[in-house]
């Protein structure tokens, strides 16, 4: 799988989650993710992830899932790399 395919799928999964929460809660979700990430992660970085401009680092995926309170991304067994399946929902 290419880097572009991975970042596209990561963004689709993130956007699928964001679409599942009320629009008024999305900005609070994004702010909380950015606050917990620290390390120079800004709202601009979050929106870069959302709009497929760059890949989401593993540590940030874990934080996104912690804030969401559910699994969003598809993980392999050691939680360090990303695994792809055929059942990923596509954004329309």
C-alpha positions in Angstrom: 0.0 0.0 0.0 1.4 3.4 -0.9 1.7 6.4 1.4 -1.1 8.2 -0.5 -3.4 5.3 -0.1 -2.7 5.1 3.6 -3.2 8.8 4.3 -6.4 8.8 2.2 -7.8 5.9 4.1 -6.8 7.4 7.5 -8.5 10.6 6.6 -11.7 8.7 5.4 -11.8 6.9 8.8 -11.3 10.1 10.7 -14.0 11.9 8.6 -16.4 9.0 9.1 -16.1 9.4 12.8 -16.4 13.2 12.7 -19.6 12.8 10.5 -21.0 10.5 13.2 -20.9 13.2 15.9 -23.0 16.4 16.0 -21.4 19.2 14.0 -21.3 21.5 17.1 -19.1 18.9 18.9 -16.5 18.5 16.1 -14.5 21.6 17.0 -14.4 20.6 20.6 -13.2 17.1 19.6 -10.5 18.6 17.4 -9.4 21.0 20.1 -9.1 18.2 22.7 -7.1 16.0 20.3 -4.7 18.9 19.6 -4.4 19.7 23.3 -3.6 16.1 24.3 -1.2 15.6 21.4 1.0 18.6 22.3 4.4 18.3 20.6 3.8 21.1 18.2 0.5 19.6 16.9 -1.8 22.5 16.0 -5.3 22.9 14.6 -3.7 23.3 11.2 -2.1 19.9 11.6 -5.4 18.3 12.6 -7.0 19.8 9.5 -4.1 18.5 7.4 -5.0 15.0 8.7 -8.7 15.6 8.0 -8.1 16.8 4.4 -5.5 14.1 3.5 -2.5 16.4 3.4 -0.4 14.2 5.6 -0.5 10.9 7.5 -1.7 10.7 11.1 1.2 9.6 13.4 0.5 6.5 15.5 0.6 8.4 18.8 -2.0 10.8 17.4 -4.2 7.9 16.3 -4.2 6.5 19.8 -5.1 10.0 21.2 -7.9 10.4 18.7 -9.4 7.1 19.7 -9.0 7.9 23.4 -10.9 11.2 23.0 -13.5 9.5 20.8 -13.9 6.7 23.3 -14.0 4.1 20.5 -11.8 2.4 17.9 -11.7 4.4 14.7 -8.6 3.1 13.0 -7.7 -0.4 12.0 -4.7 -1.8 13.8 -2.6 -4.8 13.4 -1.8 -7.0 16.5 1.1 -5.0 17.9 -0.6 -1.5 17.6 2.4 0.0 15.9 1.5 -0.2 12.3 -1.7 0.1 10.3 -3.5 -2.8 8.6 -5.9 -2.4 5.7 -9.0 -4.5 5.1 -11.6 -4.7 2.4 -14.4 -3.7 4.7 -13.4 -0.1 5.2 -16.4 2.2 4.7 -15.7 4.8 1.9 -16.7 8.5 2.1 -19.1 9.6 -0.5 
